Amino acid sequence: MTRDLLVRGGTVVTPHGRFEGDVAVRDGRIAAFGRDLGSDAATPVLDARGLVLLPGIIDPHSHLWEAGFVSGPDFTDSTASAAAGGITTIIEMPLTVPEVLDETVLKEKAALGERTSHVDFALYGGVSPDRLHDLDGMWAAGAAAFKIFTCDTGCAMKGVIDDADLVDAMTRIARLGGLACFHAENDELLVANRRRLAAQERRDNAAFCDWHSETAELEAINRILFYAGRLGTRVHIVHVTSPEGVRLVERARGEGVRATAETCPHYLYLTEDDIAARGAWVTCAPPMRGPAAMAGMRARLDDGTIATIGSDHGPVDPELKLRASNDVFAGQCGMPANETMVPLMLNLAAEGFVSLERLAALMAEAPARLYGLYPRKGAIAIGSDGDFTLVDPGERWTIRQAELIGACGWTPFEGVPVTGKVKATVVRGRVVARDGRVTGEPGAAYVPRLS
């Protein structure tokens, strides 16, 4: 029996346990797994002895952005760095040019991705108050979720700021059975904070965190959860920065609200002190909080209260960061992150904050289930796509931009020592990256929502 690939001799880790053995892929899908699987001479063999084989890692929070933020008008660069970093599927946000606000643009973006992506991908639909009538078409075209900002985005895709618009959007998404993913910050508080800081002539690095205050984030989370409970909308709060935000989501879940929370590696490694010291190079919205918040988020990784990990990959051109040399508000928010996400999370496993089984849930099965891609993605099961992330959980190394391939040319984690390294990335039985370098030309699959 000819197979596309036989992965030989690894330690297979899933959310439900681990075993030593082989996994065989045929026609892009898992055909068998177990010990000492046979193969014919035509079957490529990937030696995984000494390595851990995880279900293919999914990044549910990716921003390719447009030319000007980083070089390149398509999927090529950011999916190359994703593949190098062990990610087999990305779920791509709608803030590209043009923004994904209707079915036509979603389908055009899917076609572009299939030509130029190194990894498989799903797509978000964008939510803008004047385009709510287009949600149905995007959902029918397989959108995995809808992205809502409760504050001004600075883009043509305006935030859903007014409560009446928010209720209308959430009502429509609930009717579809869709998932509403939220950037949660209170716009009125952001505007007032910025006005106050301008009056004080504050442009220092620490002013950024005063602008994007934790209060502004928590108020928006609380309001979203209230409406979700009233309307029956499934909601996912992305890039939650602190244990307080996670507690709000958990409390709502206890009251029957269908709500989940995501966090990102930068909230697990960086703090507001880094923003004060390094300025725009580590600014994102919402920003990192204090050391106690970072410690609290690390402590919650293994207890099930955080549903998913997303990179919030945003490859900003260095020139757009350098604009902030004398004014933190002049710098473009965002950080390249998909190439370092898996190693940073493996390091937290090595340090005892989270088990490898829990990482397989947080970074593969849970996002696949949440976004309607399971069991095609996120599982090591017969018939699932042959997607694997092979890692050496014990290899020690230091993150250096010189070893990374992202075109923006910098990383916020320069010099961070980690234990755990990606050795190979497999998408539907095809090895797309080895040892931090892509191994073939682009060409991937758009993965429409299954349910």
C-alpha positions as CSV (number, residue, x, y, z in Angstrom):
1,M,0.0,0.0,0.0
2,T,1.6,3.3,-1.1
3,R,1.4,6.1,1.4
4,D,2.3,9.8,1.0
5,L,4.5,9.7,4.1
6,L,5.5,7.4,6.9
7,V,6.6,9.2,10.1
8,R,8.7,6.7,11.9
9,G,9.4,6.2,15.6
10,G,8.3,9.4,17.3
11,T,6.5,10.0,20.6
12,V,3.0,10.9,19.5
13,V,1.4,13.4,21.9
14,T,-2.3,14.3,21.8
15,P,-4.6,15.9,24.3
16,H,-5.6,12.4,25.4
17,G,-2.2,10.8,26.0
18,R,0.9,9.7,24.2
19,F,2.4,6.6,22.6
20,E,5.6,5.6,20.8
21,G,5.0,4.7,17.2
22,D,4.5,5.5,13.6
23,V,1.9,7.5,11.7
24,A,1.1,6.8,8.0
25,V,-0.4,9.3,5.6
26,R,-2.1,8.4,2.3
27,D,-3.6,10.9,-0.1
28,G,-3.0,13.6,2.4
29,R,-4.9,12.0,5.2
30,I,-3.9,9.8,8.2
31,A,-4.3,6.2,7.1
32,A,-2.8,4.4,10.1
33,F,-0.9,4.8,13.3
34,G,0.7,2.3,15.6
35,R,4.0,0.4,16.1
36,D,6.2,-0.8,13.3
37,L,4.0,0.1,10.4
38,G,5.1,-1.5,7.2
39,S,5.8,0.5,4.0
40,D,6.9,-0.1,0.5
41,A,10.1,1.3,-1.1
42,A,8.2,4.2,-2.8
43,T,6.9,5.6,0.5
44,P,9.0,8.6,1.8
45,V,10.0,8.0,5.5
46,L,10.5,10.9,8.0
47,D,12.6,9.7,10.9
48,A,11.1,11.0,14.1
49,R,13.1,9.0,16.6
50,G,13.9,11.1,19.6
51,L,11.2,13.7,18.6
52,V,7.7,14.5,19.8
53,L,5.0,14.4,17.1
54,L,2.2,16.9,17.9
55,P,-1.0,17.3,16.0
56,G,-0.4,20.0,13.4
57,I,-0.3,23.3,15.3
58,I,-3.0,25.9,14.3
59,D,-2.5,29.6,14.7
60,P,-6.0,31.1,15.1
61,H,-4.8,34.7,15.1
62,S,-2.8,35.7,12.1
63,H,-2.5,39.1,10.4
64,L,-0.8,39.1,7.0
65,W,-1.6,42.8,6.6
66,E,-0.9,44.7,3.4
67,A,2.2,45.9,1.6
68,G,3.6,48.8,3.5
69,F,3.4,47.1,6.9
70,V,5.7,44.4,5.6
71,S,7.1,43.5,2.2
72,G,4.9,41.3,-0.1
73,P,1.3,41.6,-1.3
74,D,0.3,37.9,-0.6
75,F,0.5,35.0,1.8
76,T,4.1,34.0,0.9
77,D,6.2,35.6,3.7
78,S,4.0,35.1,6.7
79,T,3.1,31.6,5.9
80,A,6.8,30.7,5.3
81,S,7.6,32.0,8.8
82,A,4.6,30.1,10.1
83,A,5.8,26.8,8.5
84,A,9.3,27.4,9.8
85,G,7.8,27.8,13.3
86,G,5.8,24.6,13.2
87,I,2.4,26.0,12.3
88,T,0.4,23.8,9.8
89,T,-2.8,25.9,9.5
90,I,-3.4,29.7,10.1
91,I,-6.7,31.4,10.5
92,E,-6.2,34.7,8.9
93,M,-7.7,38.0,10.1
94,P,-9.7,40.3,7.7
95,L,-7.5,43.4,8.0
96,T,-5.9,43.1,4.5
97,V,-6.4,45.3,1.5
98,P,-9.2,45.1,0.5
99,E,-10.6,44.2,3.9
100,V,-12.7,41.0,4.0
101,L,-16.2,42.4,4.4
102,D,-18.1,40.4,1.8
103,E,-18.3,37.0,0.1
104,T,-16.6,38.1,-3.1
105,V,-13.5,39.4,-1.3
106,L,-13.4,36.3,0.9
107,K,-13.3,34.0,-2.1
108,E,-10.7,36.2,-3.8
109,K,-8.5,36.0,-0.8
110,A,-9.0,32.2,-0.6
111,A,-7.9,31.9,-4.2
112,L,-4.8,34.1,-3.5
113,G,-3.9,32.0,-0.5
114,E,-4.1,28.7,-2.4
115,R,-1.6,30.0,-4.9
116,T,0.8,31.7,-2.4
117,S,0.5,30.0,1.0
118,H,3.0,27.5,2.4
119,V,0.4,26.2,4.9
120,D,-3.3,25.5,4.9
121,F,-5.6,28.3,6.0
122,A,-9.0,29.4,7.1
123,L,-10.4,32.9,6.9
124,Y,-12.2,35.3,9.2
125,G,-15.0,37.6,7.9
126,G,-14.8,41.2,9.0
127,V,-17.7,43.0,10.8
128,S,-18.4,46.6,10.0
129,P,-21.6,48.4,11.0
130,D,-22.5,49.4,7.5
131,R,-21.9,45.9,6.1
132,L,-23.8,43.6,8.4
133,H,-25.9,42.4,5.4
134,D,-22.8,40.7,4.0
135,L,-22.3,38.4,7.0
136,D,-24.6,35.7,5.6
137,G,-22.6,35.4,2.3
138,M,-19.2,35.1,4.1
139,W,-20.6,32.4,6.4
140,A,-22.0,30.5,3.4
141,A,-18.5,30.7,1.8
142,G,-17.0,29.0,4.7
143,A,-15.7,31.8,7.0
144,A,-14.4,30.2,10.2
145,A,-15.5,33.2,12.4
146,F,-16.2,36.9,12.4
147,K,-13.9,39.5,13.8
148,I,-15.3,42.4,15.7
149,F,-13.4,45.4,17.2
150,T,-15.1,47.3,19.9
151,C,-12.9,50.3,19.2
152,D,-11.7,52.2,16.2
153,T,-9.4,50.1,14.0
154,G,-7.9,53.0,12.1
155,C,-8.9,51.2,8.9
156,A,-11.8,51.1,6.6
157,M,-13.2,48.3,8.7
158,K,-14.5,50.5,11.5
159,G,-15.0,49.2,15.0
160,V,-18.5,48.2,16.1
161,I,-18.5,50.9,18.8
162,D,-22.1,51.8,19.2
163,D,-24.1,49.4,21.4
164,A,-27.0,49.2,19.0
165,D,-24.7,48.1,16.2
166,L,-23.0,45.6,18.5
167,V,-26.4,44.1,19.4
168,D,-27.4,44.0,15.7
169,A,-24.1,42.3,14.7
170,M,-24.2,39.7,17.5
171,T,-27.9,38.9,16.8
172,R,-27.1,38.2,13.2
173,I,-24.1,36.1,14.0
174,A,-26.2,34.1,16.6
175,R,-28.8,33.5,14.0
176,L,-26.2,32.0,11.7
177,G,-24.7,29.9,14.5
178,G,-21.5,31.7,14.0
179,L,-18.6,32.6,16.2
180,A,-17.9,36.2,17.1
181,C,-14.2,36.9,18.0
182,F,-13.6,40.2,19.8
183,H,-10.8,42.7,20.1
184,A,-12.1,44.0,23.4
185,E,-11.3,47.6,24.3
186,N,-13.7,50.4,25.2
187,D,-13.4,53.1,22.5
188,E,-14.7,55.9,24.6
189,L,-12.1,55.2,27.3
190,L,-9.3,55.0,24.8
191,V,-10.3,58.4,23.3
192,A,-10.5,60.0,26.8
193,N,-7.2,58.4,27.9
194,R,-5.4,59.7,24.7
195,R,-6.8,63.2,25.2
196,R,-5.7,63.3,28.8
197,L,-2.2,62.1,27.9
198,A,-1.9,64.7,25.1
199,A,-2.9,67.4,27.6
200,Q,-0.1,66.2,29.8
201,E,2.3,66.2,26.9
202,R,3.0,62.5,27.6
203,R,4.7,60.8,24.7
204,D,7.0,58.5,26.8
205,N,6.9,54.8,26.3
206,A,4.9,54.1,29.5
207,A,2.2,56.4,28.2
208,F,1.2,53.7,25.8
209,C,-0.1,51.4,28.6
210,D,-1.9,54.3,30.2
211,W,-3.7,54.9,26.8
212,H,-4.7,51.2,26.4
213,S,-5.6,50.7,30.0
214,E,-6.6,47.4,31.5
215,T,-9.9,49.0,32.6
216,A,-10.7,49.7,28.9
217,E,-10.2,46.1,28.1
218,L,-12.1,44.6,31.1
219,E,-15.1,46.9,30.5
220,A,-15.4,45.8,26.9
221,I,-15.1,42.1,27.8
222,N,-17.8,42.5,30.5
223,R,-20.1,44.2,28.0
224,I,-19.5,41.6,25.3
225,L,-20.3,38.8,27.8
226,F,-23.5,40.5,28.9
227,Y,-24.8,40.8,25.4
228,A,-23.7,37.2,24.5
229,G,-25.7,35.9,27.4
230,R,-28.8,37.9,26.4
231,L,-28.5,37.1,22.7
232,G,-27.1,33.5,22.7
233,T,-24.1,34.4,20.6
234,R,-20.9,32.3,20.8
235,V,-18.1,34.6,21.6
236,H,-14.3,34.2,21.8
237,I,-12.3,37.0,23.4
238,V,-8.9,37.2,21.6
239,H,-5.6,38.3,23.1
240,V,-6.7,38.5,26.7
241,T,-4.0,40.1,28.7
242,S,-4.6,39.3,32.3
243,P,-6.1,36.8,34.8
244,E,-8.9,39.3,35.5
245,G,-10.1,39.1,31.9
246,V,-9.9,35.3,32.0
247,R,-11.9,35.3,35.2
248,L,-14.7,37.4,33.6
249,V,-15.0,34.8,30.8
250,E,-15.0,31.9,33.3
251,R,-17.7,33.5,35.4
252,A,-19.8,34.0,32.3
253,R,-19.3,30.4,31.3
254,G,-20.5,29.4,34.7
255,E,-23.7,31.3,34.1
256,G,-24.3,29.5,30.8
257,V,-22.7,32.0,28.4
258,R,-21.0,30.4,25.4
259,A,-17.7,32.2,25.8
260,T,-14.0,31.3,25.6
261,A,-10.7,33.2,25.9
262,E,-7.4,33.3,23.9
263,T,-4.1,34.6,25.0
264,C,-0.7,35.0,23.2
265,P,2.9,34.3,24.0
266,H,3.8,38.0,24.4
267,Y,1.5,38.1,27.5
268,L,3.3,35.2,28.9
269,Y,6.8,36.6,28.4
270,L,6.7,40.4,28.3
271,T,5.3,43.0,30.6
272,E,4.5,46.7,30.7
273,D,8.1,47.1,32.0
274,D,9.3,45.9,28.6
275,I,7.2,48.6,26.9
276,A,8.6,51.3,29.1
277,A,12.1,50.1,28.3
278,R,11.8,49.2,24.6
279,G,8.9,51.4,23.4
280,A,7.2,50.8,20.1
281,W,9.2,47.6,19.3
282,V,6.9,45.8,21.8
283,T,3.7,47.7,21.5
284,C,0.5,45.9,20.6
285,A,-3.2,46.5,21.5
286,P,-4.2,45.6,24.1
287,P,-0.7,45.8,25.6
288,M,1.1,43.7,28.1
289,R,0.3,44.3,31.8
290,G,2.4,44.0,34.9
291,P,4.7,41.1,36.1
292,A,1.9,39.8,38.3
293,A,-0.5,39.6,35.4
294,M,2.1,37.7,33.3
295,A,2.7,35.2,36.2
296,G,-1.0,34.8,36.6
297,M,-1.5,34.0,33.0
298,R,1.3,31.4,33.0
299,A,-0.3,29.8,36.1
300,R,-3.7,29.4,34.2
301,L,-2.3,27.7,31.1
302,D,-2.8,24.2,32.4
303,D,-6.1,24.5,34.2
304,G,-8.4,24.7,31.1
305,T,-9.5,28.3,31.6
306,I,-7.7,29.6,28.5
307,A,-9.1,27.9,25.4
308,T,-6.6,28.8,22.7
309,I,-3.2,30.3,22.0
310,G,-2.8,32.7,19.1
311,S,0.3,34.4,17.8
312,D,-1.4,37.7,16.9
313,H,1.3,37.8,14.2
314,G,1.7,41.3,12.8
315,P,5.0,41.7,10.8
316,V,5.6,45.4,11.0
317,D,8.2,47.0,8.8
318,P,11.0,48.3,11.1
319,E,10.6,51.8,9.6
320,L,7.2,52.0,11.0
321,K,8.5,51.2,14.5
322,L,11.4,53.7,14.2
323,R,8.9,56.5,13.7
324,A,8.3,56.2,17.5
325,S,11.8,57.2,18.5
326,N,10.6,60.4,20.2
327,D,6.9,59.6,20.5
328,V,5.6,56.2,21.4
329,F,2.2,57.0,19.8
330,A,3.8,57.4,16.3
331,G,4.9,53.8,16.1
332,Q,2.8,51.1,14.4
333,C,1.4,48.5,16.7
334,G,2.1,44.8,16.1
335,M,4.9,42.3,16.3
336,P,6.1,39.3,14.2
337,A,5.2,36.3,16.3
338,N,4.3,33.1,14.3
339,E,7.8,31.9,13.9
340,T,8.5,31.9,17.7
341,M,5.1,30.9,19.1
342,V,5.7,27.2,19.3
343,P,9.2,27.3,20.7
344,L,8.0,29.8,23.4
345,M,5.2,27.5,24.4
346,L,7.4,24.5,24.4
347,N,9.7,26.4,26.8
348,L,6.8,26.9,29.2
349,A,6.2,23.2,29.0
350,A,9.9,22.6,29.8
351,E,9.5,24.9,32.8
352,G,6.5,23.0,34.1
353,F,3.8,25.6,33.4
354,V,1.9,23.4,31.0
355,S,2.0,19.7,29.8
356,L,2.7,18.7,26.2
357,E,-0.8,17.1,26.2
358,R,-2.3,20.4,27.2
359,L,-0.3,22.2,24.5
360,A,-1.8,19.8,22.0
361,A,-5.2,20.8,23.1
362,L,-4.5,24.6,23.3
363,M,-2.8,24.8,20.0
364,A,-4.4,22.1,17.8
365,E,-7.6,20.3,19.0
366,A,-9.2,23.3,20.7
367,P,-8.8,25.8,17.9
368,A,-9.9,23.2,15.4
369,R,-13.1,22.5,17.3
370,L,-13.8,26.2,18.1
371,Y,-13.5,27.4,14.5
372,G,-15.3,24.4,12.9
373,L,-12.3,22.7,11.4
374,Y,-12.4,19.5,13.5
375,P,-11.8,16.7,12.8
376,R,-10.2,17.5,9.5
377,K,-7.7,19.6,11.4
378,G,-6.4,19.4,15.0
379,A,-6.5,15.6,15.4
380,I,-4.3,12.5,15.0
381,A,-7.1,10.2,13.8
382,I,-7.9,8.1,10.9
383,G,-9.2,10.3,8.1
384,S,-7.9,13.6,9.5
385,D,-5.4,15.6,7.5
386,G,-1.8,14.4,7.8
387,D,-0.7,17.5,9.7
388,F,2.1,17.2,12.2
389,T,4.5,19.4,14.1
390,L,7.7,17.5,15.1
391,V,9.6,19.0,17.9
392,D,12.6,18.3,20.1
393,P,11.3,19.3,23.5
394,G,14.7,19.2,25.1
395,E,16.8,21.2,22.7
396,R,18.2,24.4,24.2
397,W,18.8,27.4,22.0
398,T,18.4,31.2,21.9
399,I,16.0,33.0,19.7
400,R,18.0,35.2,17.3
401,Q,16.7,37.0,14.3
402,A,19.7,35.8,12.3
403,E,18.2,32.3,12.5
404,L,14.6,33.4,11.6
405,I,13.2,33.9,8.1
406,G,10.4,36.4,8.5
407,A,10.9,39.3,6.0
408,C,10.4,42.1,8.5
409,G,13.8,41.2,9.9
410,W,13.3,41.5,13.6
411,T,11.8,39.7,16.6
412,P,10.6,41.1,20.0
413,F,12.1,37.9,21.6
414,E,15.7,38.5,20.5
415,G,18.0,36.9,23.0
416,V,15.4,34.9,24.8
417,P,16.7,31.4,25.8
418,V,14.3,28.6,25.2
419,T,14.1,24.8,25.6
420,G,12.2,23.2,22.7
421,K,12.7,23.5,19.0
422,V,10.7,22.7,15.9
423,K,12.4,20.2,13.7
424,A,9.8,19.6,10.9
425,T,6.4,20.8,9.8
426,V,4.1,18.5,7.8
427,V,0.9,19.6,6.0
428,R,-1.3,16.9,4.5
429,G,1.7,14.5,4.3
430,R,4.0,17.0,2.7
431,V,7.1,18.2,4.6
432,V,6.9,22.0,4.2
433,A,9.7,23.0,6.5
434,R,12.7,21.4,8.2
435,D,15.0,22.9,10.8
436,G,13.6,26.4,10.4
437,R,13.6,26.6,6.6
438,V,10.8,26.0,4.1
439,T,11.4,23.0,1.8
440,G,9.2,23.7,-1.2
441,E,7.1,26.1,-3.2
442,P,3.9,27.7,-2.0
443,G,0.6,25.9,-2.7
444,A,-1.9,25.1,0.0
445,A,-5.5,24.6,0.7
446,Y,-8.3,26.9,1.9
447,V,-10.1,25.1,4.6
448,P,-13.7,26.2,4.8
449,R,-15.6,25.7,8.1
450,L,-17.0,22.2,8.4
451,S,-19.7,23.0,11.0
